[in-house]
């Protein structure tokens, strides 16, 4: 779904501390959302590819479940390195591209930080 609906929003506005009060937030579990490299596992590039569709739904933000380096004993909720992306999901560069594209579409990005 591309076209007007996919690009209808302006870039994410400057600081508005109350934006979340009436926001529509779409949660994405990376592992099963969209696989971009045909390995059977969803990844950050897959999320980026689908952002125009998500924007067309009218969401204000996406909430991405954990994608940090993890032994995957608890499907990513057992984070071992909060400073890097688990290779099964891509790279920090892939995450940066995702955030830039989301902001271009007027979508804010929330990440799940799991403190153990």
Backbone bond lengths (Angstrom), bond angles and torsions (degrees), N, CA, C in turn:
res aa  C-N    CA-C-N  psi(-1)  N-CA   C-N-CA  omega(-1)  CA-C   N-CA-C  phi
1 X - - - 1.435 - - 1.520 108.12 -
2 X 1.293 115.81 95.80 1.449 118.93 178.72 1.510 109.35 -118.71
3 X 1.301 116.82 178.80 1.449 120.55 -178.72 1.508 110.86 109.59
4 X 1.323 115.77 -149.78 1.463 120.55 -175.81 1.528 113.02 -58.24
5 X 1.310 117.14 -45.55 1.465 119.79 -176.40 1.522 111.80 -62.09
6 X 1.334 117.34 -35.24 1.458 120.68 -177.20 1.513 112.79 -75.91
7 X 1.316 118.57 -16.14 1.460 120.58 -178.11 1.519 111.60 -125.91
8 X 1.306 118.49 23.50 1.443 123.29 -172.04 1.518 114.72 -69.92
9 X 1.316 118.27 -25.07 1.453 120.32 -174.77 1.521 111.38 -91.67
10 X 1.317 115.15 154.86 1.458 121.21 171.95 1.526 107.76 -80.03
11 X 1.322 117.52 164.34 1.464 119.10 176.09 1.530 110.75 -54.59
12 X 1.325 115.28 158.45 1.461 121.09 -178.58 1.525 109.13 -54.61
13 X 1.337 117.03 128.45 1.467 120.11 -177.74 1.524 112.17 -70.26
14 X 1.312 114.93 167.36 1.459 121.03 177.26 1.527 109.58 -62.48
15 X 1.286 116.13 -178.41 1.455 123.20 -174.75 1.530 113.69 -49.59
16 X 1.304 115.18 120.93 1.462 123.15 173.62 1.521 105.09 -138.42
17 X 1.305 117.27 98.32 1.455 121.63 -172.18 1.525 114.26 -68.18
18 X 1.289 118.37 -11.29 1.463 121.46 -178.78 1.531 112.51 -107.36
19 X 1.317 118.93 10.16 1.462 122.55 -173.93 1.525 112.39 -57.05
20 X 1.326 116.81 -35.31 1.454 122.10 -172.95 1.530 113.75 -71.13
21 X 1.317 117.82 -19.26 1.470 120.93 -174.16 1.529 113.17 -58.19
22 X 1.300 118.01 -38.86 1.460 120.27 -179.64 1.518 112.24 -117.37
23 X 1.326 116.08 17.26 1.466 120.79 -174.00 1.525 112.75 -78.14
24 X 1.322 114.16 149.94 1.460 121.78 169.36 1.524 105.43 -98.30
25 X 1.338 115.89 119.17 1.462 121.35 -176.16 1.522 108.34 -117.01
26 X 1.330 115.68 126.53 1.464 123.44 -176.03 1.521 108.00 -105.90
27 X 1.342 117.69 116.10 1.458 120.35 -179.80 1.520 110.25 -83.86
28 X 1.328 114.81 136.87 1.463 121.40 178.97 1.522 109.02 -122.66
29 X 1.333 115.88 124.77 1.459 122.02 172.72 1.527 105.52 -97.61
30 X 1.334 118.09 104.19 1.471 121.07 -170.29 1.524 114.97 -53.02
31 X 1.320 117.09 -41.65 1.462 121.24 -173.64 1.536 112.95 -56.95
32 X 1.316 117.18 -31.15 1.468 119.31 -176.49 1.525 113.87 -118.83
33 X 1.326 118.54 5.27 1.461 119.74 -175.52 1.520 112.92 -77.97
34 X 1.321 118.41 -58.83 1.472 121.25 -178.33 1.520 109.23 -158.66
35 X 1.312 115.79 125.41 1.465 123.31 178.89 1.524 108.69 -95.10
36 X 1.325 117.38 120.92 1.467 119.96 -178.08 1.523 113.77 -97.45
37 X 1.338 117.87 -13.06 1.468 119.51 -175.21 1.529 113.48 -123.44
38 X 1.312 117.19 17.45 1.473 123.19 174.70 1.525 114.74 58.76
39 X 1.342 117.31 32.44 1.463 118.90 174.98 1.530 111.27 -99.70
40 X 1.332 116.47 2.95 1.452 120.98 177.99 1.515 114.84 86.29
41 X 1.337 116.85 2.49 1.466 121.55 -179.29 1.520 109.01 -123.41
42 X 1.312 116.87 127.87 1.458 120.51 176.96 1.520 110.58 -61.70
43 X 1.323 116.10 155.12 1.461 119.93 -175.39 1.525 111.07 -149.69
44 X 1.329 115.48 174.91 1.462 120.74 -177.52 1.521 111.97 -64.04
45 X 1.330 117.79 -38.59 1.465 119.45 177.51 1.526 111.13 -64.42
46 X 1.322 116.57 -33.73 1.461 119.96 175.59 1.520 111.64 -63.76
47 X 1.326 116.16 -40.21 1.468 119.75 176.78 1.519 109.57 -62.77
48 X 1.332 116.46 -46.07 1.467 120.84 -179.73 1.522 110.90 -58.21
49 X 1.327 117.18 -42.11 1.468 121.27 179.62 1.527 111.76 -60.14
50 X 1.318 117.31 -34.21 1.469 121.81 -175.73 1.525 114.34 -92.69
51 X 1.324 117.99 -0.49 1.466 119.68 -178.12 1.531 114.03 -58.46
52 X 1.344 120.32 -38.15 1.467 118.14 176.90 1.536 112.15 -59.56
53 X 1.323 117.06 -38.53 1.463 120.82 176.83 1.531 110.44 -63.66
54 X 1.329 116.22 -46.04 1.465 120.77 179.59 1.527 109.91 -61.41
55 X 1.328 116.91 -41.76 1.474 120.91 178.19 1.527 110.47 -61.19
56 X 1.319 116.62 -38.52 1.466 120.82 -179.40 1.528 111.87 -65.29
57 X 1.326 117.04 -21.75 1.466 120.69 176.70 1.524 111.61 -73.62
58 X 1.327 116.10 -14.89 1.458 120.44 178.63 1.517 114.58 89.19
59 X 1.324 117.48 18.56 1.463 119.27 -179.37 1.525 111.29 -73.43
60 X 1.315 115.17 153.21 1.459 121.59 177.83 1.525 111.65 -94.99
61 X 1.341 116.20 -26.73 1.460 120.43 -177.04 1.519 109.61 -153.57
62 X 1.326 115.24 156.07 1.463 121.00 168.70 1.523 107.02 -112.99
63 X 1.313 114.44 145.13 1.465 122.22 177.89 1.519 104.73 -117.11
64 X 1.330 116.55 112.91 1.460 121.13 -175.42 1.523 109.60 -98.64
65 X 1.334 115.77 123.76 1.462 121.42 176.17 1.529 109.36 -64.41
66 X 1.344 118.18 166.28 1.465 121.26 -172.50 1.528 114.33 -52.47
67 X 1.330 114.07 135.95 1.468 121.55 176.96 1.522 110.52 -134.21
68 X 1.326 116.61 12.32 1.460 121.63 -179.53 1.526 110.47 -76.28
69 X 1.331 115.98 165.55 1.458 121.15 177.80 1.527 109.13 -55.54
70 X 1.335 114.67 132.50 1.459 120.48 -173.90 1.527 109.70 -155.86
71 X 1.347 117.77 148.66 1.467 119.46 172.72 1.534 111.95 -72.36
72 X 1.325 117.31 -7.34 1.470 124.70 176.92 1.528 113.46 62.17
73 X 1.325 116.37 29.79 1.462 119.48 173.91 1.524 110.46 -76.63
74 X 1.334 115.27 -20.54 1.465 121.63 -179.60 1.532 109.88 -129.04
75 X 1.335 116.38 35.00 1.468 124.11 177.80 1.528 113.49 52.19
76 X 1.334 115.70 42.81 1.453 121.14 174.66 1.506 115.13 95.87
77 X 1.319 117.25 -9.64 1.463 119.49 178.91 1.532 111.96 -86.28
78 X 1.324 117.24 3.58 1.465 123.48 175.93 1.533 108.45 -112.14
79 X 1.302 116.66 65.30 1.464 123.78 -173.25 1.526 110.93 -63.99
80 X 1.339 115.67 133.60 1.464 120.24 176.40 1.527 112.22 -109.21
81 X 1.335 117.74 -17.14 1.469 121.01 177.68 1.526 108.66 -148.97
82 X 1.316 115.74 107.67 1.467 121.65 -178.69 1.523 112.74 -77.48
83 X 1.332 117.23 -4.71 1.464 120.75 -175.51 1.518 113.25 -100.84
84 X 1.332 117.43 0.58 1.460 118.70 -176.93 1.526 110.77 -143.81
85 X 1.305 114.26 158.97 1.464 122.55 178.45 1.524 108.46 -88.66
86 X 1.325 117.04 137.58 1.460 119.67 174.68 1.522 107.85 -63.32
87 X 1.336 117.91 131.38 1.470 120.56 -176.76 1.531 114.42 -54.40
88 X 1.333 118.10 -26.72 1.468 118.74 179.28 1.529 111.48 -65.19
89 X 1.348 116.63 -21.68 1.459 121.13 -179.31 1.519 113.58 -101.42
90 X 1.328 117.74 -11.02 1.459 120.70 -179.92 1.508 112.02 126.92
91 X 1.330 116.00 -140.31 1.464 121.64 -174.44 1.530 110.17 -138.81
92 X 1.327 115.34 172.17 1.466 119.40 175.17 1.522 110.58 -61.42
93 X 1.332 116.76 -36.02 1.472 120.13 177.33 1.527 110.31 -62.17
94 X 1.331 117.33 -39.60 1.470 120.84 177.13 1.528 110.49 -63.09
95 X 1.341 116.50 -40.24 1.463 119.43 178.77 1.524 110.79 -65.54
96 X 1.320 116.66 -41.21 1.471 119.84 178.11 1.526 110.83 -59.65
97 X 1.343 116.61 -43.53 1.474 120.43 178.39 1.529 110.90 -61.65
98 X 1.321 116.16 -40.39 1.464 120.96 178.79 1.528 110.22 -60.31
99 X 1.326 117.02 -46.96 1.467 120.76 -178.57 1.525 110.73 -64.27
100 X 1.326 117.38 -44.01 1.467 120.70 179.51 1.522 110.02 -60.17
101 X 1.330 117.24 -46.92 1.466 120.72 -178.66 1.528 111.14 -65.10
102 X 1.323 116.22 -42.12 1.466 119.47 178.48 1.525 110.22 -59.51
103 X 1.302 117.38 -45.42 1.467 120.64 -179.50 1.525 111.44 -65.37
104 X 1.327 117.02 -35.71 1.472 119.60 175.65 1.524 110.99 -59.83
105 X 1.325 115.81 -33.25 1.466 121.46 -178.72 1.527 112.62 -90.32
106 X 1.329 116.58 3.51 1.458 120.21 179.18 1.514 114.34 79.41
107 X 1.328 116.62 21.36 1.464 121.96 -179.17 1.528 109.27 -105.97
108 X 1.308 116.20 127.75 1.466 120.70 173.76 1.528 108.73 -80.82
109 X 1.335 116.58 156.83 1.462 121.67 -178.17 1.527 109.36 -121.71
110 X 1.323 115.08 125.02 1.462 122.71 175.52 1.520 106.48 -115.64
111 X 1.336 116.61 134.48 1.465 119.01 175.87 1.520 109.32 -113.69
112 X 1.313 114.63 149.61 1.455 122.60 179.92 1.523 108.11 -85.53
113 X 1.329 117.59 114.17 1.461 122.19 175.77 1.520 108.00 -102.57
114 X 1.322 115.79 114.49 1.457 121.39 -176.84 1.526 108.18 -102.50
115 X 1.306 116.18 106.71 1.463 120.17 179.38 1.520 108.81 -94.20
116 X 1.331 115.05 123.58 1.467 119.97 -176.92 1.506 111.13 -97.22
